[in-house]
Amino acid sequence: MSEPTKDAPHLQAYEQSAQDWDSTFSAQALNRFHVDACWRVFESLFGAGFRGETLVELGVGTGLFTDRLARRSGRLIAVDYSEQMLMALQDKMSRNGISNVEYLCSKAEQLDPIPDGSADAVVCFGLLENIAELGPLFAEIARTLKPGGRFTGVVSNADCPWYVLRQKLSGDKWYWKDVHLCTATELRSVGSAAALRAVDIRGWGLIPSQLPNSGLLAPVAAVERLLERTPIRRWMGGLAFRFDKPERQGLPPA
């Protein structure tokens, strides 16, 4: 692992919470309907049958879906700015018998150890909320992708009215007040500036990740899937996106 620079916002908090992170934010701890919806919409864009020789997961933390992704790649590079998070992830992957993950302690915008045009795909879950300026991040992702490679992920949707209401109710104590919520328009703009082609950006999700599990939420999950097929998806809680790097340099993004 490379040594991190100690000037990242909230880095110390992440370092201190790494050992207990999975008790609150693992796939097993989060609301199961939310987790299922997140993976479903991600996989629909990423490609259920897609396999890559080299995958890169940015802002991996302790690995929400890292085990699933590792089984879909020859080599998975897990990137996080917190060394303690990576150590917790490495321990978890070892316990699960997963040995094809490499660990890189680095900012997502500074992937110098990853060569140009070497990644089949870059993925992220909940990373963009922590990136103040998306332009440098998208440019760095474009650099690392092979021609035809894809960048797929999920992020909180700034157009969702739930976040506005939550902020008003919680005031200064609201966690998201310092977090970058994205719109589809913003994602398209920064993707285009990085010469990445927007394949799809779609809204998804109604059930908050921290809501306690209950079978009573099954009808809500069914409504989610229906709304994802309508224009109302524009205002749903999350955005799933996929950008592809053109096969030939110089081709303008769509």
N, C-alpha and C positions, 0 to 999 in steps of 0.2 A: 504494500500500500504506500502511496505517496503521502507526504506530510501535508496536512491542510493549512492554509492561511487562516489565522484566527480572527478575521474581521468580518465574518459572515453574520448577518442579522439573525438573532435567535440561535446561533450555533451552540452556545453553551447550554441552553435549555434542551436542545436536541441531544447533546452529548449526555446530559444528566438523566434524561428520560429513556435512553435507549434500551436499558435492560427491562424496563416495565412497559415499553411501547406496545408490545403485542397484546397485553392484557386489555387494552382499549381499542387499538387500531388494526389488529390483525383481521384476516378474512373471517376467522371464527368468532371474534369479539364483536364485530360490526353487525348491524341488522342484516339478516341473511337475504331478505328480499332486495335490499339495496345492493349488496355484493353481487347477487345473481344478475341483477339488471346491469350493473356496471360491466361485468365480464361479458354479458350477452351483447351489449351494444359495441363494446370494444372489439370483440371477436368478429362481429358482423362487418366491421370496417377493415380490421387487420387481415381477415381471411382465415376461416376456420381450418383450412388445409394448408395454410402458409407455413413453410419451414425455411429457416435461413441458416447459413453456415455461421454467421456472426451477427448476433443481436446485441443492442445496447439498451439498457434500461436506466433512465436518468431519474435522479431524486428517489432512489429505490427505498430508502429507509430500511426497515426490517423485512421488506418484501411482501407486499399485498398479494401479488400474483406471480412472484418470481419463480416459484416452483413450477407452475404451469408453463411459463415462458421457457424455462431451462429445458424442459422436455420437448420443446418445439425448435431447438437450435443445437447446432454443433458446439457453439461457444457463446456464452452470455456474459457480457461485461456489465457488471452492476456498479453504477456510479452514484456516489453520495458525498456531500460535503462534510458529513459527520463520520469520523473514524469509528466512534463507538457504535453507531447504527450499523456500519458495515461489519464490525466484529460480531454483533448480535445476529446479523443475517448469515454470516459465514458459519456460525455455530448451528443455526437452524438448518441450513442447507446440508451440513455434515450429518446432523441427526436424521435427516430425511434421505440420506444416501445419494445426494445430488452433487456431482463432482465436476461439472463442466462450467461452473461459474467463476469468473475472475472478478476481482474487487479493485475499484479505482476510487480513491479518496480525492475528489476534485469538485470544483464548481461545474455545473452543467454547461456554463458558457465557455469553459476553458478545458477542452478535451485534448490537449496537446499530445498525450501518449497514444491516442487513437489516430492512425494514419488516414490521410485523405482517401476518400472513396473506398473504404474497407468494410463498411457495415451494410448488411442487407436490410436492416430495419432498426429504427430507434423508436422506443416507446416510453411513455410516462403516465403515471397516475397521480394526480394531485401535485404535480411539480409547478405548473405555471402560476399557481396562486402565490408562490414564493419568489417569483421573478418580476422585478420592477420594470425592466425594459426587455421586451421579448425579441427585439431585432437582433441583438448579438447572439442570443440563444439559437434562433432559427438559422442564422448564418453559419454558426458552428455545426449545427446538425446537418445542414446542406453540405458542408465540407466533408463530413465523415461518411455520408451515404454514398453507396455505389450508384452509378446511373441506373435508374429504374427502382432504386430503393425507396422505402416508405417510412414516414414518420406518423405514428398513430398514438393517440392518447385521449385522456378525459380531463376536463377542467370544469370548475364551477361556472355557471352561466350568469353573467352580470345582468342579463335581461329578465331574470326570474324575480317576480315581485316578492317572493318569500324572503330573500336576503334583505331587501329594503325594509320590510316589516320587522324582521329579526333585529336589525340594527337599531331601529327606533325603540323597540321594546327593551333592548339590553344596554343601550347607550355606550358609555366608555368601556364597559366590561365585555362588550361583544368581541369575540375572537377575530371575526372576519374584518374588523375595521382597518387592519393593517395588511390585508391580503388583497392581491390583485385578482379581481374577478374579470373574466374575459367575455367579450361578445363575439359572435360569429363574424361580424364585420371586421373587428380588430384582427382576428386570426387570419382572415383572408388577406388583409393588407400586409401583415408582417410575412406571411408565407410568400406572397407575390414578390415582395422586396428581396427575399432570399432565393428567388427563382425556383420556388417549389410550387408544384401544381396542386391546387385544392381538389381532391377527389370527392370529398363529402365532409360536411360539418352538420351535425344534427343534434337536436335537443333530446334529452332523455331524463327519466327519473322524477318521482314525486316523494318517495319515502326517504326521510333523512337517515343518514348513516348511523346516527347515535340513538335512534328510536329503539326501545326494547323490542325484542322479537315477540311476535304474537301471530297465531294462525289467523286472527281477525284481519290481518293486513293483506291476506291473499286476494280479496276482491280489489283492493287498491292497486296491487301489483298488476292485476288483469286490466284495470283501467289505464295504468301507465302504458302498457303495450299497445292499447288502442289509440291513446293520444299521441304516441310516437309516430303514428301514421297520418296525423292531421296537422294543419298549420299551427295548432296550439303548442306543438313541440318547441316552437320558438321561445316560449316562456317557461319551459320546464327547468328543473334544478341544475342539470348538468349539460355540458356539450361534449360530444365525442367527435373527433376529427381525424382525417387522414390526408396527408400531403405526400406526393410522390416527386422524386427527383427525375427530371426528364432523362430519357435514354441518351439523348444527344445534347451536348452543350450548345447553348445559343438558342434553344427552343423556348419561346415565351411560355410562362405558365398559363393555364386555361383560366 
